[in-house]
Amino acid sequence: MAYTSATIKELIKLGGNLTVTGKFSSAHLKDFVNLAKNQNVQITLKINGTSSATLKELVKIGHSKLVLEL
């Protein structure tokens, strides 16, 4: 089942440690990571086809709260 970006953001705000798969824009991915960092929860992104520049930005935002599965 696919979830909307709004649902994922709500789950992060509730404190959920999430693994996110699916096609989301780089802006949505950055929002998810930033929100997870601010909520002090772990987020794992299983993403393919994302540019190296976006991956670097995500790591800079998320630091230790981000796991990337490439």
C-alpha positions as CSV (number, residue, x, y, z in Angstrom):
1,M,0.0,0.0,0.0
2,A,1.3,3.4,-0.9
3,Y,1.1,6.2,1.6
4,T,1.0,10.0,0.9
5,S,3.7,12.3,2.1
6,A,1.2,13.9,4.5
7,T,0.6,10.5,6.2
8,I,4.4,9.9,6.5
9,K,4.9,13.3,8.0
10,E,2.1,12.6,10.5
11,L,3.7,9.3,11.5
12,I,7.0,10.9,12.0
13,K,5.4,13.7,14.2
14,L,3.9,10.9,16.3
15,G,7.4,9.6,17.0
16,G,7.5,6.6,14.6
17,N,10.8,5.2,13.5
18,L,10.0,4.6,9.8
19,T,11.4,2.9,6.8
20,V,10.2,4.7,3.7
21,T,10.1,3.2,0.3
22,G,8.6,4.4,-2.9
23,K,8.8,7.3,-5.2
24,F,8.9,10.7,-3.5
25,S,10.4,13.9,-4.8
26,S,13.7,15.1,-3.4
27,A,11.9,17.9,-1.6
28,H,9.6,15.4,0.2
29,L,12.6,13.2,1.1
30,K,14.3,16.3,2.6
31,D,11.2,17.2,4.5
32,F,10.9,13.7,6.0
33,V,14.6,13.6,7.1
34,N,14.4,17.1,8.6
35,L,11.2,16.3,10.5
36,A,12.7,13.0,11.8
37,K,15.8,14.8,13.0
38,N,13.7,17.5,14.7
39,Q,11.5,14.8,16.3
40,N,14.6,12.8,17.3
41,V,13.5,9.7,15.5
42,Q,15.2,7.3,13.1
43,I,14.3,7.3,9.5
44,T,15.4,4.8,6.8
45,L,15.0,5.7,3.2
46,K,15.1,2.8,0.6
47,I,15.6,4.8,-2.5
48,N,17.0,4.2,-6.0
49,G,17.7,6.6,-8.8
50,T,18.3,9.6,-6.5
51,S,21.2,11.9,-7.6
52,S,24.4,11.9,-5.6
53,A,23.8,15.6,-4.8
54,T,20.5,14.8,-3.2
55,L,22.0,11.9,-1.2
56,K,24.7,14.2,0.1
57,E,22.1,16.8,1.1
58,L,20.0,14.2,2.9
59,V,23.0,13.0,4.9
60,K,23.9,16.6,5.8
61,I,20.4,17.1,7.1
62,G,19.8,13.8,8.9
63,H,23.2,12.9,10.3
64,S,22.8,10.0,12.7
65,K,19.0,9.9,12.4
66,L,19.2,8.8,8.7
67,V,19.9,5.4,7.2
68,L,20.1,5.1,3.5
69,E,19.5,1.8,1.7
70,L,20.8,2.1,-1.8
